[in-house]
Amino acid sequence: MRLHLQKQETASEALPFDDCESSNVLVSVLLQHHIFAILESCARLYLYESLL
């Protein structure tokens, strides 16, 4: 949870800069969050199947 909050802070800090640069930072932060969500769901699925 702390990692997610840090990512949001870095994205909001980048906002006052150039629009293109800030949008690139936002996109990369969103992609990283999406990748972590996918990894988390895969890990949960693996744990669930191993318990069965």
C-alpha distance matrix in Angstrom:
0.0 3.8 5.4 5.2 6.5 8.8 10.1 11.0 12.7 14.7 15.7 17.0 18.7 20.6 21.9 25.0 26.3 28.5 27.6 27.8 25.6 22.9 23.0 22.8 19.6 18.1 19.4 18.0 14.4 14.8 16.4 13.7 11.1 14.0 14.8 11.4 11.8 15.4 14.7 12.5 15.3 17.9 16.5 16.5 20.0 21.2 20.3 21.8 25.0 25.3 25.4 28.2
3.8 0.0 3.8 5.4 5.1 6.3 8.8 10.0 10.7 12.6 14.5 15.6 16.6 18.8 20.5 23.2 24.5 27.0 26.6 26.9 24.4 21.8 22.5 22.2 18.7 17.8 19.5 17.8 14.3 15.6 17.3 14.4 12.5 15.9 16.4 13.3 14.5 17.9 17.0 15.3 18.5 20.7 19.3 19.7 23.2 24.1 23.2 25.1 28.1 28.1 28.4 31.3
5.4 3.8 0.0 3.8 5.5 5.1 6.4 8.8 10.0 10.8 12.6 14.5 15.5 17.0 19.0 22.0 22.8 24.9 24.5 24.4 21.8 19.5 20.1 19.3 15.9 15.3 16.6 14.5 11.2 12.9 14.1 10.9 9.7 13.3 13.4 10.5 12.5 15.6 14.7 13.7 17.0 18.9 17.8 18.9 22.1 22.8 22.5 24.6 27.2 27.4 28.1 31.0
5.2 5.4 3.8 0.0 3.8 5.5 5.2 6.4 8.8 10.1 10.8 12.6 14.4 15.7 17.2 20.4 21.5 23.4 22.5 22.6 20.4 17.7 17.9 17.6 14.4 13.0 14.4 13.0 9.4 10.2 12.1 9.6 7.4 11.0 12.1 9.6 10.7 14.2 14.2 13.1 15.9 18.3 17.8 18.5 21.5 22.8 22.7 24.3 27.0 27.7 28.3 30.9
6.5 5.1 5.5 3.8 0.0 3.8 5.4 5.1 6.3 8.8 9.9 10.7 12.4 14.5 15.8 18.6 20.2 22.6 21.9 22.6 20.4 17.3 18.1 18.4 14.9 13.5 15.8 14.8 11.1 12.3 14.8 12.7 10.7 14.2 15.7 13.4 14.3 17.9 18.0 16.8 19.4 22.0 21.4 21.8 24.9 26.3 25.9 27.4 30.4 31.0 31.3 34.0
8.8 6.3 5.1 5.5 3.8 0.0 3.8 5.4 5.1 6.3 8.7 10.0 10.6 12.6 14.7 17.3 18.3 20.9 20.8 21.2 18.5 15.9 17.2 17.0 13.3 12.8 15.2 13.7 10.2 12.6 14.7 12.2 11.3 15.1 16.0 14.0 15.8 19.0 18.7 18.1 21.1 23.2 22.5 23.5 26.6 27.6 27.4 29.3 32.0 32.4 33.0 35.8
10.1 8.8 6.4 5.2 5.4 3.8 0.0 3.8 5.4 5.2 6.3 8.7 9.9 10.9 12.8 16.0 16.6 18.6 18.2 18.2 15.7 13.2 14.0 13.5 10.0 9.4 11.5 9.9 6.4 8.9 11.1 9.0 8.4 12.1 13.2 11.9 13.8 16.8 16.9 16.8 19.6 21.6 21.5 22.7 25.4 26.5 26.8 28.6 31.0 31.7 32.7 35.2
11.0 10.0 8.8 6.4 5.1 5.4 3.8 0.0 3.8 5.5 5.1 6.2 8.6 10.0 10.9 14.1 15.6 17.7 16.8 17.6 15.6 12.4 13.1 13.7 10.4 8.8 11.6 11.2 7.7 9.1 12.3 11.2 9.8 13.1 15.1 14.0 15.0 18.2 19.0 18.6 20.9 23.3 23.5 24.2 26.8 28.4 28.6 30.0 32.6 33.6 34.3 36.6
12.7 10.7 10.0 8.8 6.3 5.1 5.4 3.8 0.0 3.8 5.4 5.2 6.1 8.7 10.1 12.5 14.2 16.9 16.8 18.0 15.5 12.5 14.2 14.9 11.3 10.6 13.9 13.4 10.2 12.4 15.4 14.0 13.2 16.7 18.3 17.1 18.4 21.7 22.1 21.7 24.2 26.6 26.4 27.2 30.0 31.4 31.4 33.0 35.7 36.4 37.1 39.6
14.7 12.6 10.8 10.1 8.8 6.3 5.2 5.5 3.8 0.0 3.8 5.5 5.0 6.3 8.9 11.4 12.0 14.6 14.9 15.5 12.6 10.0 12.1 12.1 8.4 8.9 12.0 11.0 8.5 11.6 14.0 12.6 12.9 16.3 17.4 16.8 18.7 21.5 21.8 22.0 24.6 26.5 26.6 27.9 30.5 31.6 32.0 33.8 36.2 36.9 37.9 40.4
15.7 14.5 12.6 10.8 9.9 8.7 6.3 5.1 5.4 3.8 0.0 3.8 5.4 5.3 6.6 10.0 10.8 12.7 12.1 12.9 10.6 7.4 8.9 9.6 6.3 5.6 9.1 9.2 6.9 9.2 12.1 11.8 11.8 14.7 16.5 16.4 17.8 20.5 21.5 21.8 24.0 26.0 26.6 27.7 30.0 31.5 32.2 33.7 35.9 37.0 38.1 40.3
17.0 15.6 14.5 12.6 10.7 10.0 8.7 6.2 5.2 5.5 3.8 0.0 3.8 5.4 5.2 8.0 10.1 12.6 12.2 14.0 12.1 8.6 10.5 12.2 9.4 8.3 12.1 12.8 10.5 12.2 15.5 15.3 14.8 17.7 19.8 19.5 20.5 23.4 24.5 24.5 26.5 28.9 29.4 30.2 32.6 34.3 34.7 36.0 38.5 39.6 40.4 42.7
18.7 16.6 15.5 14.4 12.4 10.6 9.9 8.6 6.1 5.0 5.4 3.8 0.0 3.8 5.5 6.9 8.4 11.7 12.4 14.1 11.5 8.8 11.7 12.9 9.9 10.3 14.0 14.0 12.1 14.7 17.4 16.9 17.0 20.1 21.7 21.4 22.9 25.7 26.4 26.6 29.0 31.1 31.3 32.4 34.9 36.3 36.7 38.3 40.8 41.6 42.5 45.0
20.6 18.8 17.0 15.7 14.5 12.6 10.9 10.0 8.7 6.3 5.3 5.4 3.8 0.0 3.8 5.8 5.8 8.4 9.2 10.4 7.7 5.2 8.6 9.5 7.0 8.2 11.6 11.8 11.0 13.5 15.9 15.9 16.7 19.3 20.8 21.1 22.8 25.2 26.1 26.7 29.0 30.8 31.4 32.7 35.0 36.3 37.1 38.7 40.9 41.9 43.1 45.3
21.9 20.5 19.0 17.2 15.8 14.7 12.8 10.9 10.1 8.9 6.6 5.2 5.5 3.8 0.0 3.8 5.5 7.6 7.3 9.7 8.4 5.1 7.8 10.2 8.6 8.4 11.9 13.2 12.4 14.0 16.8 17.5 17.8 20.0 22.1 22.6 23.7 26.2 27.5 28.0 29.9 32.0 32.9 33.9 36.0 37.7 38.5 39.8 42.0 43.3 44.4 46.4
25.0 23.2 22.0 20.4 18.6 17.3 16.0 14.1 12.5 11.4 10.0 8.0 6.9 5.8 3.8 0.0 3.8 6.8 7.9 10.9 9.7 7.6 10.6 12.9 11.7 12.1 15.4 16.7 16.0 17.8 20.5 21.1 21.5 23.9 25.8 26.3 27.5 29.9 31.2 31.7 33.6 35.7 36.5 37.6 39.7 41.4 42.1 43.5 45.7 46.9 48.0 50.1
26.3 24.5 22.8 21.5 20.2 18.3 16.6 15.6 14.2 12.0 10.8 10.1 8.4 5.8 5.5 3.8 0.0 3.8 6.3 8.5 6.9 6.2 9.6 11.1 10.5 11.9 14.7 15.6 15.8 17.9 20.0 20.7 21.7 23.9 25.5 26.3 27.9 30.0 31.1 32.0 34.0 35.8 36.7 38.1 40.1 41.5 42.5 44.0 46.0 47.2 48.5 50.6
28.5 27.0 24.9 23.4 22.6 20.9 18.6 17.7 16.9 14.6 12.7 12.6 11.7 8.4 7.6 6.8 3.8 0.0 3.8 5.6 5.3 6.1 8.5 10.0 10.7 12.2 14.2 15.5 16.5 18.2 19.9 21.1 22.5 24.2 25.7 27.1 28.5 30.2 31.6 32.9 34.6 36.2 37.4 38.9 40.6 42.0 43.4 44.8 46.6 47.9 49.4 51.3
27.6 26.6 24.5 22.5 21.9 20.8 18.2 16.8 16.8 14.9 12.1 12.2 12.4 9.2 7.3 7.9 6.3 3.8 0.0 3.8 5.5 5.2 6.0 8.5 9.9 10.4 12.0 14.2 15.2 16.2 18.0 19.8 20.9 22.1 24.0 25.6 26.6 28.3 30.1 31.2 32.6 34.3 35.9 37.1 38.6 40.3 41.8 42.9 44.7 46.3 47.7 49.4
27.8 26.9 24.4 22.6 22.6 21.2 18.2 17.6 18.0 15.5 12.9 14.0 14.1 10.4 9.7 10.9 8.5 5.6 3.8 0.0 3.8 5.6 5.2 6.2 8.7 9.9 10.5 12.4 14.3 15.3 16.4 18.3 20.0 20.9 22.4 24.4 25.6 26.8 28.5 30.1 31.5 32.8 34.5 36.1 37.3 38.8 40.5 41.8 43.3 44.8 46.6 48.2
25.6 24.4 21.8 20.4 20.4 18.5 15.7 15.6 15.5 12.6 10.6 12.1 11.5 7.7 8.4 9.7 6.9 5.3 5.5 3.8 0.0 3.8 5.5 5.2 6.3 8.7 10.0 10.7 12.4 14.3 15.4 16.6 18.5 19.9 21.1 22.7 24.4 25.8 27.1 28.6 30.4 31.7 33.0 34.7 36.2 37.5 39.0 40.6 42.2 43.4 45.2 47.0
22.9 21.8 19.5 17.7 17.3 15.9 13.2 12.4 12.5 10.0 7.4 8.6 8.8 5.2 5.1 7.6 6.2 6.1 5.2 5.6 3.8 0.0 3.8 5.4 5.0 6.1 8.6 9.9 10.5 12.2 14.1 15.2 16.4 18.1 19.8 21.1 22.4 24.2 25.7 26.8 28.5 30.2 31.4 32.8 34.5 36.0 37.3 38.7 40.6 41.9 43.4 45.3
23.0 22.5 20.1 17.9 18.1 17.2 14.0 13.1 14.2 12.1 8.9 10.5 11.7 8.6 7.8 10.6 9.6 8.5 6.0 5.2 5.5 3.8 0.0 3.8 5.4 4.9 6.0 8.5 9.7 10.3 12.1 14.1 15.2 16.2 18.1 19.8 20.8 22.3 24.1 25.4 26.7 28.4 30.0 31.3 32.7 34.4 35.9 37.1 38.7 40.4 41.9 43.5
22.8 22.2 19.3 17.6 18.4 17.0 13.5 13.7 14.9 12.1 9.6 12.2 12.9 9.5 10.2 12.9 11.1 10.0 8.5 6.2 5.2 5.4 3.8 0.0 3.8 5.4 5.1 6.2 8.6 9.9 10.5 12.2 14.2 15.1 16.3 18.3 19.8 20.9 22.4 24.2 25.7 26.9 28.4 30.2 31.5 32.8 34.5 35.9 37.4 38.8 40.6 42.3
19.6 18.7 15.9 14.4 14.9 13.3 10.0 10.4 11.3 8.4 6.3 9.4 9.9 7.0 8.6 11.7 10.5 10.7 9.9 8.7 6.3 5.0 5.4 3.8 0.0 3.8 5.5 5.2 6.1 8.5 9.8 10.5 12.2 14.1 15.2 16.5 18.3 19.9 21.0 22.4 24.3 25.7 26.9 28.5 30.2 31.5 32.8 34.4 36.1 37.3 39.0 40.9
18.1 17.8 15.3 13.0 13.5 12.8 9.4 8.8 10.6 8.9 5.6 8.3 10.3 8.2 8.4 12.1 11.9 12.2 10.4 9.9 8.7 6.1 4.9 5.4 3.8 0.0 3.8 5.5 5.1 6.1 8.5 9.8 10.5 12.1 14.1 15.3 16.4 18.3 19.9 20.9 22.5 24.3 25.6 26.9 28.5 30.2 31.5 32.7 34.6 36.0 37.4 39.2
19.4 19.5 16.6 14.4 15.8 15.2 11.5 11.6 13.9 12.0 9.1 12.1 14.0 11.6 11.9 15.4 14.7 14.2 12.0 10.5 10.0 8.6 6.0 5.1 5.5 3.8 0.0 3.8 5.5 5.1 6.0 8.5 9.8 10.3 12.1 14.2 15.1 16.3 18.2 19.7 21.0 22.4 24.2 25.6 26.8 28.4 30.1 31.3 32.8 34.4 36.1 37.7
18.0 17.8 14.5 13.0 14.8 13.7 9.9 11.2 13.4 11.0 9.2 12.8 14.0 11.8 13.2 16.7 15.6 15.5 14.2 12.4 10.7 9.9 8.5 6.2 5.2 5.5 3.8 0.0 3.8 5.4 5.0 6.1 8.6 9.7 10.4 12.2 14.1 15.2 16.4 18.1 19.9 20.9 22.4 24.2 25.6 26.8 28.4 30.0 31.5 32.7 34.6 36.4
14.4 14.3 11.2 9.4 11.1 10.2 6.4 7.7 10.2 8.5 6.9 10.5 12.1 11.0 12.4 16.0 15.8 16.5 15.2 14.3 12.4 10.5 9.7 8.6 6.1 5.1 5.5 3.8 0.0 3.8 5.4 5.1 6.2 8.6 9.9 10.6 12.3 14.3 15.3 16.4 18.4 20.0 21.0 22.5 24.4 25.7 26.9 28.4 30.3 31.5 33.0 35.0
14.8 15.6 12.9 10.2 12.3 12.6 8.9 9.1 12.4 11.6 9.2 12.2 14.7 13.5 14.0 17.8 17.9 18.2 16.2 15.3 14.3 12.2 10.3 9.9 8.5 6.1 5.1 5.4 3.8 0.0 3.8 5.4 5.1 6.1 8.6 9.9 10.5 12.3 14.2 15.2 16.5 18.4 19.9 21.0 22.5 24.3 25.7 26.8 28.6 30.2 31.6 33.3
16.4 17.3 14.1 12.1 14.8 14.7 11.1 12.3 15.4 14.0 12.1 15.5 17.4 15.9 16.8 20.5 20.0 19.9 18.0 16.4 15.4 14.1 12.1 10.5 9.8 8.5 6.0 5.0 5.4 3.8 0.0 3.8 5.4 4.9 6.1 8.6 9.7 10.5 12.2 14.1 15.3 16.4 18.2 19.9 21.0 22.5 24.2 25.5 26.9 28.5 30.3 31.9
13.7 14.4 10.9 9.6 12.7 12.2 9.0 11.2 14.0 12.6 11.8 15.3 16.9 15.9 17.5 21.1 20.7 21.1 19.8 18.3 16.6 15.2 14.1 12.2 10.5 9.8 8.5 6.1 5.1 5.4 3.8 0.0 3.8 5.4 5.1 6.2 8.6 9.9 10.5 12.2 14.3 15.3 16.4 18.3 20.0 21.0 22.4 24.2 25.7 26.9 28.6 30.6
11.1 12.5 9.7 7.4 10.7 11.3 8.4 9.8 13.2 12.9 11.8 14.8 17.0 16.7 17.8 21.5 21.7 22.5 20.9 20.0 18.5 16.4 15.2 14.2 12.2 10.5 9.8 8.6 6.2 5.1 5.4 3.8 0.0 3.8 5.5 5.1 6.2 8.7 9.9 10.4 12.3 14.3 15.2 16.4 18.3 19.9 21.0 22.3 24.3 25.6 27.0 28.9
14.0 15.9 13.3 11.0 14.2 15.1 12.1 13.1 16.7 16.3 14.7 17.7 20.1 19.3 20.0 23.9 23.9 24.2 22.1 20.9 19.9 18.1 16.2 15.1 14.1 12.1 10.3 9.7 8.6 6.1 4.9 5.4 3.8 0.0 3.8 5.4 5.0 6.3 8.7 9.8 10.6 12.4 14.2 15.3 16.5 18.4 20.0 21.0 22.6 24.3 25.8 27.4
14.8 16.4 13.4 12.1 15.7 16.0 13.2 15.1 18.3 17.4 16.5 19.8 21.7 20.8 22.1 25.8 25.5 25.7 24.0 22.4 21.1 19.8 18.1 16.3 15.2 14.1 12.1 10.4 9.9 8.6 6.1 5.1 5.5 3.8 0.0 3.8 5.4 5.1 6.2 8.5 9.9 10.6 12.3 14.2 15.3 16.5 18.3 19.9 21.1 22.5 24.4 26.1
11.4 13.3 10.5 9.6 13.4 14.0 11.9 14.0 17.1 16.8 16.4 19.5 21.4 21.1 22.6 26.3 26.3 27.1 25.6 24.4 22.7 21.1 19.8 18.3 16.5 15.3 14.2 12.2 10.6 9.9 8.6 6.2 5.1 5.4 3.8 0.0 3.8 5.4 5.0 6.0 8.6 9.8 10.4 12.2 14.1 15.2 16.3 18.1 19.9 20.9 22.5 24.6
11.8 14.5 12.5 10.7 14.3 15.8 13.8 15.0 18.4 18.7 17.8 20.5 22.9 22.8 23.7 27.5 27.9 28.5 26.6 25.6 24.4 22.4 20.8 19.8 18.3 16.4 15.1 14.1 12.3 10.5 9.7 8.6 6.2 5.0 5.4 3.8 0.0 3.8 5.5 5.0 6.2 8.6 9.8 10.5 12.3 14.2 15.3 16.3 18.3 19.9 21.1 22.9
15.4 17.9 15.6 14.2 17.9 19.0 16.8 18.2 21.7 21.5 20.5 23.4 25.7 25.2 26.2 29.9 30.0 30.2 28.3 26.8 25.8 24.2 22.3 20.9 19.9 18.3 16.3 15.2 14.3 12.3 10.5 9.9 8.7 6.3 5.1 5.4 3.8 0.0 3.8 5.4 5.2 6.2 8.6 9.9 10.5 12.3 14.2 15.2 16.5 18.3 20.1 21.4
14.7 17.0 14.7 14.2 18.0 18.7 16.9 19.0 22.1 21.8 21.5 24.5 26.4 26.1 27.5 31.2 31.1 31.6 30.1 28.5 27.1 25.7 24.1 22.4 21.0 19.9 18.2 16.4 15.3 14.2 12.2 10.5 9.9 8.7 6.2 5.0 5.5 3.8 0.0 3.8 5.5 5.1 6.1 8.6 9.8 10.5 12.2 14.1 15.3 16.4 18.4 20.3
12.5 15.3 13.7 13.1 16.8 18.1 16.8 18.6 21.7 22.0 21.8 24.5 26.6 26.7 28.0 31.7 32.0 32.9 31.2 30.1 28.6 26.8 25.4 24.2 22.4 20.9 19.7 18.1 16.4 15.2 14.1 12.2 10.4 9.8 8.5 6.0 5.0 5.4 3.8 0.0 3.8 5.4 5.1 6.2 8.6 9.8 10.5 12.2 14.2 15.3 16.6 18.7
15.3 18.5 17.0 15.9 19.4 21.1 19.6 20.9 24.2 24.6 24.0 26.5 29.0 29.0 29.9 33.6 34.0 34.6 32.6 31.5 30.4 28.5 26.7 25.7 24.3 22.5 21.0 19.9 18.4 16.5 15.3 14.3 12.3 10.6 9.9 8.6 6.2 5.2 5.5 3.8 0.0 3.8 5.4 5.0 6.1 8.6 9.8 10.4 12.2 14.1 15.3 16.8
17.9 20.7 18.9 18.3 22.0 23.2 21.6 23.3 26.6 26.5 26.0 28.9 31.1 30.8 32.0 35.7 35.8 36.2 34.3 32.8 31.7 30.2 28.4 26.9 25.7 24.3 22.4 20.9 20.0 18.4 16.4 15.3 14.3 12.4 10.6 9.8 8.6 6.2 5.1 5.4 3.8 0.0 3.8 5.4 5.1 6.1 8.6 9.8 10.5 12.2 14.3 15.6
16.5 19.3 17.8 17.8 21.4 22.5 21.5 23.5 26.4 26.6 26.6 29.4 31.3 31.4 32.9 36.5 36.7 37.4 35.9 34.5 33.0 31.4 30.0 28.4 26.9 25.6 24.2 22.4 21.0 19.9 18.2 16.4 15.2 14.2 12.3 10.4 9.8 8.6 6.1 5.1 5.4 3.8 0.0 3.8 5.4 5.1 6.1 8.5 9.9 10.5 12.4 14.5
16.5 19.7 18.9 18.5 21.8 23.5 22.7 24.2 27.2 27.9 27.7 30.2 32.4 32.7 33.9 37.6 38.1 38.9 37.1 36.1 34.7 32.8 31.3 30.2 28.5 26.9 25.6 24.2 22.5 21.0 19.9 18.3 16.4 15.3 14.2 12.2 10.5 9.9 8.6 6.2 5.0 5.4 3.8 0.0 3.8 5.4 5.1 6.0 8.6 9.8 10.6 12.6
20.0 23.2 22.1 21.5 24.9 26.6 25.4 26.8 30.0 30.5 30.0 32.6 34.9 35.0 36.0 39.7 40.1 40.6 38.6 37.3 36.2 34.5 32.7 31.5 30.2 28.5 26.8 25.6 24.4 22.5 21.0 20.0 18.3 16.5 15.3 14.1 12.3 10.5 9.8 8.6 6.1 5.1 5.4 3.8 0.0 3.8 5.5 5.0 6.1 8.5 9.9 10.9
21.2 24.1 22.8 22.8 26.3 27.6 26.5 28.4 31.4 31.6 31.5 34.3 36.3 36.3 37.7 41.4 41.5 42.0 40.3 38.8 37.5 36.0 34.4 32.8 31.5 30.2 28.4 26.8 25.7 24.3 22.5 21.0 19.9 18.4 16.5 15.2 14.2 12.3 10.5 9.8 8.6 6.1 5.1 5.4 3.8 0.0 3.8 5.4 5.2 6.1 8.7 10.2
20.3 23.2 22.5 22.7 25.9 27.4 26.8 28.6 31.4 32.0 32.2 34.7 36.7 37.1 38.5 42.1 42.5 43.4 41.8 40.5 39.0 37.3 35.9 34.5 32.8 31.5 30.1 28.4 26.9 25.7 24.2 22.4 21.0 20.0 18.3 16.3 15.3 14.2 12.2 10.5 9.8 8.6 6.1 5.1 5.5 3.8 0.0 3.8 5.5 5.1 6.3 8.9
21.8 25.1 24.6 24.3 27.4 29.3 28.6 30.0 33.0 33.8 33.7 36.0 38.3 38.7 39.8 43.5 44.0 44.8 42.9 41.8 40.6 38.7 37.1 35.9 34.4 32.7 31.3 30.0 28.4 26.8 25.5 24.2 22.3 21.0 19.9 18.1 16.3 15.2 14.1 12.2 10.4 9.8 8.5 6.0 5.0 5.4 3.8 0.0 3.8 5.5 5.3 6.6
25.0 28.1 27.2 27.0 30.4 32.0 31.0 32.6 35.7 36.2 35.9 38.5 40.8 40.9 42.0 45.7 46.0 46.6 44.7 43.3 42.2 40.6 38.7 37.4 36.1 34.6 32.8 31.5 30.3 28.6 26.9 25.7 24.3 22.6 21.1 19.9 18.3 16.5 15.3 14.2 12.2 10.5 9.9 8.6 6.1 5.2 5.5 3.8 0.0 3.8 5.4 5.3
25.3 28.1 27.4 27.7 31.0 32.4 31.7 33.6 36.4 36.9 37.0 39.6 41.6 41.9 43.3 46.9 47.2 47.9 46.3 44.8 43.4 41.9 40.4 38.8 37.3 36.0 34.4 32.7 31.5 30.2 28.5 26.9 25.6 24.3 22.5 20.9 19.9 18.3 16.4 15.3 14.1 12.2 10.5 9.8 8.5 6.1 5.1 5.5 3.8 0.0 3.8 5.5
25.4 28.4 28.1 28.3 31.3 33.0 32.7 34.3 37.1 37.9 38.1 40.4 42.5 43.1 44.4 48.0 48.5 49.4 47.7 46.6 45.2 43.4 41.9 40.6 39.0 37.4 36.1 34.6 33.0 31.6 30.3 28.6 27.0 25.8 24.4 22.5 21.1 20.1 18.4 16.6 15.3 14.3 12.4 10.6 9.9 8.7 6.3 5.3 5.4 3.8 0.0 3.8
28.2 31.3 31.0 30.9 34.0 35.8 35.2 36.6 39.6 40.4 40.3 42.7 45.0 45.3 46.4 50.1 50.6 51.3 49.4 48.2 47.0 45.3 43.5 42.3 40.9 39.2 37.7 36.4 35.0 33.3 31.9 30.6 28.9 27.4 26.1 24.6 22.9 21.4 20.3 18.7 16.8 15.6 14.5 12.6 10.9 10.2 8.9 6.6 5.3 5.5 3.8 0.0
